[in-house]
Amino acid sequence: MIFRNRTKAPAAIVPGLLFLAIANTGSYLLRRSGNYSESVVDGVSGLLMGIAIALMLLGIVVSTRGISRCNRKA
């Protein structure tokens, strides 16, 4: 009953969270393996975290614009 009024997560937030999880686990695993230099690992994890942050911010902006448009029409 409580969960009936739940809204769907914006489409950009879910891939953002996925990229964030990949960046964190990839950084951990690449550092542990020792096959790559520290600068390569930092660059790759920074790129993935940047993509994750951008996608999550995009999802927040899209969801707030959708809410404000609905409020204006009512």
C-alpha positions in Angstrom: 0.0 0.0 0.0 2.7 2.4 0.9 4.7 1.8 -2.3 1.9 2.5 -4.7 2.6 6.2 -5.1 6.3 5.7 -5.8 7.7 7.5 -8.8 10.1 5.9 -11.2 13.7 6.9 -10.9 14.7 9.1 -13.8 16.4 7.2 -16.6 19.8 9.0 -16.2 20.2 8.2 -12.5 20.3 4.4 -12.8 23.2 4.4 -15.3 24.9 7.0 -13.2 24.8 4.7 -10.2 26.0 1.9 -12.3 29.0 3.9 -13.5 29.7 4.9 -9.9 29.7 1.3 -8.8 32.0 0.3 -11.7 34.4 3.1 -11.0 34.7 2.2 -7.3 35.1 -1.5 -7.8 37.3 -1.1 -10.9 39.6 1.3 -9.0 39.9 -1.1 -6.1 40.5 -4.1 -8.4 43.0 -2.3 -10.6 45.0 -1.1 -7.6 45.1 -4.6 -6.1 46.3 -6.2 -9.3 49.3 -4.0 -9.7 49.5 -4.4 -13.5 48.8 -0.7 -14.2 50.5 2.4 -13.1 48.8 4.6 -10.5 48.2 7.4 -12.9 46.3 5.1 -15.3 44.1 3.8 -12.6 43.4 7.3 -11.3 42.6 8.5 -14.8 40.2 5.7 -15.6 38.4 5.9 -12.2 38.2 9.7 -12.4 36.7 9.5 -15.9 34.1 6.9 -14.8 33.2 8.9 -11.7 32.9 12.1 -13.8 30.5 10.3 -16.1 28.5 9.0 -13.1 28.3 12.5 -11.5 27.2 14.0 -14.8 24.5 11.4 -15.4 23.1 11.7 -11.9 23.0 15.5 -12.1 21.3 15.2 -15.4 18.7 12.9 -13.9 18.1 15.4 -11.1 17.7 18.3 -13.4 15.3 16.4 -15.7 13.2 15.2 -12.8 12.9 18.6 -11.2 12.0 20.2 -14.5 9.3 17.6 -15.0 7.9 18.3 -11.5 7.9 22.1 -12.0 6.1 21.7 -15.4 3.4 19.6 -13.8 2.9 22.2 -11.0 2.5 25.0 -13.5 -0.2 23.4 -15.4 -2.3 22.6 -12.4 
